[in-house]
Amino acid sequence: MSPTLKSPMHRSIAILVAFTSFVSLLGACASVTSTTSIKPDMAFRLGGGQRGAFTVRGTNAGDVPVAVYSERAGVRDSITTLLPGAPVDARFPAQAMAVFKNTSATRDATVSIRVTGDVGSLGMGYEPNTKR
């Protein structure tokens, strides 16, 4: 006899699968907006473990240049350096990380960004500017 959705356990499993799919879809379609301050000689890291791609759009809202990199599997590639007021529009593939490096040794940097795509599992954090 094959299982049907008539049993309470099978209905519960079907509901759980449907809910999980909905939450995954919601996370994949969501966005995150942030104004982030980056201390001198520090970098802000976004992503790195997500299954899907994400896009970052925004501006350098501060008064010091911010270098933007894509990092994947330990390899860091330069995308651009944002002068104050300059926009950014960059796409990052699955498993990649966006890195925003404050180029100043004395002043805070500020970026205002909107992240779209697979934002449900994006990690975030700071690191010292040891990678050049």
Summary of the structure (lengths in Angstrom):
residues: 132
radius of gyration: 19.4
end to end distance: 63.5
largest distance: 72.2
contacts: 378
relative contact order: 0.29
helix: 17%
strand: 47%
